[in-house]
């Protein structure tokens, strides 16, 4: 973003970024050049500025189809039909093709039939008739097309999309439902463990992984997730033991090689990461920008620097949001102390207070490891006036609201213990406790902190009045917090 933020051009840049058509036409140009990844990202930016532009939405749906992201394409088409134009009949035809590509033939037949009923002589009538003939479902019994299997695949794709988008609460709700309906579908358990972990529900995440490994011993995805958990919790001895065990695994499926290679790269086992990721690269594996990122990192740290640069250049070319700073150029010194998440959250909020949007954006764009909660917190600080809070996880919204309550209630020249507040929030997230009334949490945190300072003790009545809550409510949340931190 820095190359767009010079003071001389500031006014022009703001006007430019407010124009969705600018991004849309750049996206169409990339689409004509067959750079689908770049085209999709540019048109996504256009849609943020013009969220109900049917032309942009439908074009993005078409691009998703060509990229093989059939479920995401159908979500856009459903959005158009449900919220913008229920008479846009061609959406049914496009949905039918997407379902057919997914192997969901019952759903494909339903959508193709819906299009035929609405457009007997429509633009895609001949192609739709051919699709119906291919499906040939009209005289078949329902049992020939198992709905449960279709339903499972649809839900799996939806859950994966929610997880990748950082919509953790929605992903958790769907995955919890899936493991009840499909008790032996281990992929859902593994994704649910990740969703729990990245939303701060550490205990539940570990329980879920243990359940998978108890009932399905040797599950590779569960073992990789366990290694990631150990890495983030700095359990170095456990990382070393489990990583050594995984070096004896020889996966055959591409998906498993990708998972194993990316996990090795994340924990710094670059020799083994390069072994599996490069084996995929040599076969022509069409991975996403994340695959290219980890391959470039593994190549560099194993001495294959020319390959690392080649792969990195390919990633930057395909992904317009790619960080231009290579991971080997942005590696912190080993002697540099680890910065806690409370310190990082405090720094983000102070930057927001100072109006340092460029700083926040640079952190958001960087590929340094950060949890989905942390990323969404930054996005809320940057885009709170442009996006609805229900788009974000409850934890991110709660943290932002609590910090804002502290800022509003405490005089600017007084102590502002954001670090302490974020420490309390982290404790609450880890415990899984229900978090409501952000103002009361902020007030109780501030009250406890002030009464620990020398000659700074204040009464509950004063604090309650500042945060516009009752003394009884303050006392209630004081007790909750004391229980957490004892």
N, C-alpha and C positions, 0 to 999 in steps of 0.2 A: 504493500500500500504506500510505502514511503515515496515512490516516484510520482505519486499523484497528489502529494500534499505540500507542495511549495507554496509559500505565502502569496507569491505574485499571481498564482493561478487559482487561488482558493475559491473565489466566487464562481468562476467558470466550472470548477470541478464539482461543486455542490449542485449546480444546475444540471450538469451532465449526469450525475449519479441519480438524480431524481427522475430521469427519463427512461422508463422501461423499454421504449422502442430502440434506444441506443444498444442495449444489451441484446435485445431480440434480433436485431438485424446482424449484429456481430455473430450471434449464435447461428443464424441461418447461413451465414458465410462459412462458418466452421462445418456446418452440416453438409453443405455442397462440396466441401473439401474432404468429406468423409472422416472428419475428426469428431467422432460422436461424443467422446467424453468431454471435450472442450465445449461442444455445442450444447450439451445438456446442462453444464454448469452455468454458461452464459444465459441460457433461457430460464434457468432457475432464478437467477438474479433478477431477470426482467419480471418474473412472476411475483417476486417479493414486493416489487413496486406496483404491479398491477395484478393483484391476486385473482381477479375475476375476468381476465381477458381470455375469452374462449379460444381465440386463435393461438395464443401462446401456450395454453394448457394442452390443446389437442396436438400441437406440434411437438411438445415435450413428450406426450404419450407415444407418438409415432417413433421418436428417437429412442425412447426406452425399449420399445418393441424391437427395434433393430439392434439394440445393445444386448438383447436377451433378458432384459429386466421386465418380464411380462407382468408380474404381480404389481409392480410399481406403476406400470402403464395402466393397468385396470383400475387402480386406485384413483388415478387422475380422471379416467373416463367416468367412473362412478361419481366422482365429485361434480363433474360437469352436469351429469344427468340429474343428480339429487339437489344441487344447489344453484345451478345457473340456467340450464336450458334442458328441460325434460324431453323436449321434442327433437333434440339433436340425435336423430336415429342412427347415424353412422357410427356412433359410439358403441352400439350393440354389435355391429359387424366387427369392429376392431377388437372388442372384448372376446368375441367368438374365436378369432384367430389367436389371440393371446392364450386363451384356455386350451386350444388345440395344441399349441406349442408346448404347453406345460403338461400335456397328456391328460388333462381334465376334460374328457370327452363329453360327459354328461353336462357340465357347465357350458362347454362350447356349443352343444346342441341347443341349450336353452337360449343363449344369446343370439345364435343364428336364427332361431325360430322367431324371436322377438323382432329382429330386423326385418324378416320376411313379412311379418304381420303388419309392420308399419310402412314398409317401402316395397310394395310388390314390383314396381318398375323403377326402383331407386338406382342411384349411381353404381352401387355395388351389388345389384340384384343377381347378375350372372355369377359373379365370384361367390356370393353367398349360397346360391343354389348348388354350385360345385362343392362347397364345403359341407352342405347338408347331405349331398349324395355320398361324400367321402365318409361322413360320420355314420350315415345309414342307421339311425337309431329309432326311426319312427315306429317300427314293428317289433322292436326288441323289448324284452322284459327288463325291469329296473335292476334285477339282480345281476345282469350282465355288465352293469356299470356301477360298481360299488361306490355309493355316495360317501361312505365313511373315509375311503382312501382319498377321494377328491378333497373332502373336507379337511383331512389331516394335512395335505400338501398346501392347501390355501392358507391354513392357519400357521403352518411352519414358516412360509414365506412372509406372512404379515408380521409374525413375531420377530423374525430376523431383521426385517426392515425397521421395526420400532426400536430394536436393540441398537442397530447401527446408527439410527438417527438420534440416539440419546434420550428417547422417550421411555425412560426406564419404568415408570409406574404403569404405563399402558402395557409394556412388554411383560412385566411381572404378572399383571392380571391375566393376560392371555395365556402365558406359559403355565401358570398355576392351574388354569382350566384344562389345558392340554394334558398335563400329567395325570389328571383325574380321569379324563376320557380315554387316554392312551397310555396306560400305566407301564408299558414296556418300550415306549419311544424315548430312548436315552438322549437323543439330541435335544429334546425339550428340557430335560433335567439339566443338561450341561449349560444350555443357554440361560436357564433360570438361575443357576449358580452364579454365572457371570453377572446377570442383572442385579442379583442380591449384592454381590461384592462391590460393583461400581456405584450402587446406591447407598453404600455404607452399612449394609446389613451383613456384616462379616460372619457372625455366628451362623446365620441361616445359610449363607453361601457354603460354608465348610460342611455343615450338616448335609446339604444337598449333594455335594461331591462325595462325601463318605457313603451316602446311600447308593449312589451310582456304582462306586467301586466295590461296595459290598454285594450288590445284586448283579453287577455286570463287571466282574474283575478283569482288569487289563484294558478297560475302555480308554482308548488313546486320547480322545478329546478331554475326558475327565482328568487324566494324568497331566496333560499339558496345562489345563486350567489350574490344577493344583500347583504346578511349578510357577505359574504366573503369580498366584496368590503368595507363595513363599517369597518370590522376588520382591513384590511390592511391600511386603511386611518385613523385609530385610532379614529373613531367616536364612542366612548364608549357608549354614551347615546343611539344612534341609534342601536348599537349592542344589548344592553340590551332589548330595546323595541321589536325589531324584533325577537330576540331569544325567548323571552317570548311568542310571538304570535305563533312561530313554535312549542312550546311545546304542543300546542293543536291539532297539526296535527297527524293523525294516518294513515300512509301510509300502503297499502296492498301489493303493488308490491315490489319485492326484490330490484329492481333498485332504487326505491324511498327511501326505508329504508336505503340502502347503502349511497345514496346522503345525506340524512338528518343526519344520524349518523356521517359520515365523516365531514360534515360541523360543527356540534356541537363540535366535537373533535378539529377541527382547531381553533375555537374561544374560547376554554377552558371550554365549557359546558359539562363536562365529564360524569355527571350522565345521561343526556339524550343521549349522544353519546353511552355510554355503553348499555343503554336500547335497542337501535335499532341495533347496530352492533352485540351485543351478541345474540339477537333474530335470526339474520341470521346465526350466527356461530352454534347455537344449531340445526338448520335445516340441517346442512351439506353444507351450502353455500360455493362454491369453489371460494373464492375471490383471488385477486392478492396480491402482497406484500404490496401495499398501504393499502388495507383493513386490513391486519394483523397488519401493523404498527399502524393504528389508533385504532384498537381494543386493542392491547397491551397497548397503552398509556391510553385509557379510563379505562381499567381494573385496571391498576396500580393506577391511581389517584382516583379510587372509592374503593380502599382497597382490590381488588382481585389480590394480588401480585403473588400468585402461578400461576393463570391463565395467568397473564401478561407475566411471564417468559416462560410458555409453548408456548404461541402464538408467543412470540419473537423468541424463539429457532426454531420454525417452519418456521418463515419468513427468518431467517438467513440461514437455511438449504436449502430453495428453491430459494433464491436470492443471488447469489455470489457477487453482488454489494451492498448488504445491509451494512449499517453503523453498525459497531460492538459496537458503543457507544449507549446505550439505551437513549431514549429521556428524561427519568427521571433522568439520570446521567449527561445530558448535558444541563440541564435547567439553564438559566442565573439567577443570583440573581436579585430580584425585584429592588434593589437599583442601579443596573448597568445602566448607561445611554444608551438610544437607539442610535445605530450607524446608521447614514443616509446612503442611497445608494451611495451618492457621496463619502463618506468616505470609504465605502467598495470597490467601483470601483478604487479609488485611491490606496488603499492597495493592490488590486490585481495587478494593473499595476506596482507598485513599486516592488512587489515580482517577477514579470516577469523580470524586469530589473536586479534584483539581481540573477536571475537564480534559484529561490526557487520553483522549479517545485513540490516538495513534499508538500509544503504549499498550492499551488493552487489545487493540486489533492485532498488534504484532505478536502478543502472547497467544492470542486465539489462533493465529495463522501458523505459529511455530509448531514443529512436530515433537517438541519435548513432551515426555510422558505426563499426562494429566488425566484424572478420572473424568467420566462423563458429567458427574456432579459439578466439578470444578469448571469444566468447559461451559456448561449451561449457566453457571453463576456469572461468568464473564459475559456471555451472550445477553443475559438479562440486563446487566449494567450498560451494555452498548445499545441494545435494541428494545429497551423496555417500552418506548413510545411507539414502536413500529409493529410489535408482535404481541399477541395475547398471552397472558401468563399461563393459561391452561395448556399451552404448547410445551411447557417445560415441566420437569419433575417437581413433585411437591417439595422435596428437600431444597432444590435451588431457589424456588420461590420463597420458601420459609426463611432461608438464610438472608436473602436480599431484603425481605420485609423487616426482619429483626434488626439488621444493620441500619436500615432507614429509620426505624422507630428510635433507635439509640441516637442517631444523628439529629432527629427532629426534637427529641426531648431534652437533650443536654446542651447547655450553652456552648457556643463555639470556643470560648476561652477556657472551658473546663476540660478535665481529663476525658479522653474518648477511648475506652479500653476495647477496641475492636478485637484485638488478639484474644482476650479473655472470652468475649462473646462467641467468637468462632470456635474456641476450644470447647465451650459448653455445647454448641451446636454439633460439633463432631462427636462428642460423647453421646448426645441424644440420637444421632444417626446410627452409631454403632450399636446402641442398645435396642433399636427398633421401636422405641417408645413413640406413641402417637403425638405428633407435634401440631398443636393448634394455638391460636392466639399469640402470634409472633411478638406483639407489643408486650405481653405479660412475660414472655421468656426474656426479652431484652431488659425489661425493668428489673426482674429478679436477678439477672446476671449483673447488672450495674449496681444494684443494692449490695450484693455480696462482695463485689470488688471494692466498692467505696468503703465498706466497713472493715476491709483489710488494710486500708491505707492509714498511715499515721496522721492523726489530727484531721482526718477527712470523713469521719463518721457522719452519716445523715440518717434521718428518721424515715421509717416506711411511709409515713404520711406525705413527706416531701417528695419522695420518689414516685409514689402512686399518683400524686397530683401532676407531676411532670409528664408521666406517660399516659395520663388520662385513664387510669384503671382504679379499681377499689383496693383498699388496704387488704381486704380478704383475698382478693385474687393474687395480689403480690405475695402474700404469705403462702398461698397454695403452691405457686410456682417456685418459691424459694425452697420449699420442702422437696419438690420434685428434683430440683437441681442438686441439692445437698445429697439426696439419695444416689444420684448419678455419679457424683465425684468423690464420694466417700470410699 
